[in-house]
């Protein structure tokens, strides 16, 4: 657990940076263009749903920057949450030692 600050959810990036730059495009219109439901897009923007690989492909195409960046942002959030949730268990796991070659 290296970072104490939670990484920004990709939905926040969409909500705060991407959509305001789209000349007042509605969420409904953006969802229509990405071929997803308005409800699903709202969940992502509200940080209640993750960016799945499927959604990353759609958002990457819509934004023109590809899917990898969206998946990396989501992975950072997921890993941060998992490290904290599993911290007590992980403390109990002994690191395996590699046997020296003869």
C-alpha positions in Angstrom: 0.0 0.0 0.0 2.1 2.8 -1.3 -0.4 5.6 -1.9 -2.6 7.0 0.8 -4.8 9.0 -1.6 -7.3 7.1 -3.5 -6.8 7.3 -7.3 -9.4 9.3 -9.2 -12.3 7.2 -10.6 -12.4 7.4 -14.4 -16.1 8.4 -14.1 -15.0 11.6 -12.3 -12.6 12.3 -15.2 -15.5 11.9 -17.6 -17.8 14.0 -15.5 -15.4 16.8 -14.6 -13.2 17.1 -17.6 -14.5 15.3 -20.7 -18.2 16.1 -20.8 -17.9 19.8 -20.0 -15.6 20.1 -23.0 -18.2 18.6 -25.3 -20.3 21.7 -25.8 -23.1 20.8 -23.5 -23.7 17.4 -24.9 -26.3 15.6 -22.8 -25.6 12.4 -21.0 -28.4 10.8 -23.0 -26.8 11.9 -26.3 -23.4 10.6 -25.2 -24.9 7.3 -24.1 -26.7 7.0 -27.4 -23.4 7.6 -29.3 -21.6 5.0 -27.2 -24.5 2.5 -27.7 -25.1 2.1 -23.9 -28.0 3.0 -21.7 -28.2 6.4 -20.1 -28.5 4.7 -16.7 -25.2 2.8 -17.1 -23.4 6.0 -18.1 -24.9 7.8 -15.1 -23.7 5.1 -12.8 -20.1 5.4 -14.2 -20.3 9.2 -13.9 -21.5 8.9 -10.3 -18.6 6.5 -9.6 -21.1 3.8 -8.7 -20.0 1.4 -11.5 -16.6 0.5 -12.8 -15.2 0.9 -16.3 -15.3 -2.6 -17.8 -13.2 -3.6 -20.8 -16.4 -3.3 -22.9 -17.0 0.2 -21.6 -13.4 1.2 -22.0 -13.5 0.3 -25.7 -16.6 2.4 -26.1 -15.4 5.4 -24.1 -12.0 5.2 -25.8 -13.6 5.3 -29.2 -15.9 8.1 -28.2 -13.1 10.2 -26.7 -10.6 9.3 -29.4 -7.9 8.2 -26.9 -8.3 4.4 -26.9 -9.4 2.0 -24.2 -6.1 1.4 -22.4 -6.1 4.7 -20.5 -9.6 4.1 -19.1 -8.8 0.6 -18.0 -5.6 1.7 -16.3 -7.5 4.3 -14.4 -10.0 1.8 -13.3 -7.3 -0.7 -12.4 -5.6 1.8 -10.2 -8.9 2.4 -8.3 -9.6 -1.3 -8.0 -6.1 -2.1 -6.7 -6.1 0.7 -4.2 -9.5 -0.6 -2.8 -8.3 -4.2 -2.7 -5.1 -3.4 -0.9 -7.0 -1.7 1.8 -9.7 -4.2 2.1 -7.3 -7.1 2.2 -4.6 -5.5 4.4 -5.3 -7.6 7.5 -5.2 -10.8 5.6 -2.1 -9.9 3.5 -0.2 -9.1 6.7 -0.6 -12.8 7.6 0.7 -14.1 4.3 4.4 -15.1 4.4 6.4 -14.3 1.3 7.8 -17.4 -0.4 11.6 -17.7 -0.6 13.3 -19.0 -3.7 15.7 -21.9 -3.1 19.3 -21.1 -4.1 20.7 -23.0 -7.1 23.2 -25.6 -6.3 
